Amino acid sequence: MSLLSATRPTLIVGHPGHELRVFGWMLSAHPVVHVLTDGSGSDGKSRVASTTALLDSVGARAGSIYGRLTDRDIYARILARDHAWFIMLASELAASLVRDRADLVAGDAVEGFNPSHDVCRYVINAAVRLASNGRTIACYAFPLDGPPDTRTAGLTGDALRVSLDDAALERKLQSAHAYTELRGEVQRTLDRYGVEPFRTEYMWAVDLNDPYCWDPGRTPFYESVGADRVASGVYRHVVTFHDHVKPLADALFAHSAQPA
């Protein structure tokens, strides 16, 4: 199955705004879109309205899970090792995939950049495993921090690509600049990589038998950032892979893995 041949696609992202990375795909796919958090960050301002406007502009529709948690809430649940809540979330997403008869799911890749992004991928993988009982659901991931063609651990095969013509690329850029809450981040990304890399969108097949999509011996970037913010008094605790994220990934995998 290709990205464009899917007839009932679903997009699942951790934060509002992540959908900008696959704007060109959404123009033709019109997916159902689930968003785990409201993107409120430390300032408490939700980004959901901006994503709603973007989805309306491309003919996509919001799913049943849409800004369910604040950013503070999801971090608190990760720190509290509230595995049962994330298992419930994955089960709810799985039920939605079955109800919508989804044949393709795309979403955040594991990059070690932000723990909520990575946890979103673990929830996605669990939901797809649960919903795939007796049916096939293609599962893909795309990067958020790296350039669009970044292939991270746990991703297999060649990328599926969506190439944008000049008009579609211009529309994507206009939508990115119009996303008020992310304007600074969008400009920094374009300054870093330039415009042309965003003409082609890459989605990589996910190995659903890999519980982490990450090298467990590698220290993720979010740990060093968290340590700096604890030292400066912004955070009280650091989310770490081995203490918080890995046990959650293990719990989701154990709950959703198909019996041999």
Secondary structure, DSSP 8 states (H G I E B T S, - for coil): --TTT-SSEEEEESSTTGGGGGHHHHHHH--EEEEEE---GGGT---HHHHHHHHHHHT-EEEEEEEEE-HHHHHHHHHTT-HHHHHHHHHHHHHHHHHTT-SEEEEE---SS-HHHHHHHHHHHHHHHHHTTTS--EEEEE-SSS-TT---TTEEEEEEEEE--HHHHHHHHHHHHH-GGGHHHHHHHHHHH-SGGGGEEEEEEE-TT-SSSS-TTS--HHHHHHHHHHHTTS-SS---IIIIIHHHHHHHHHHH----
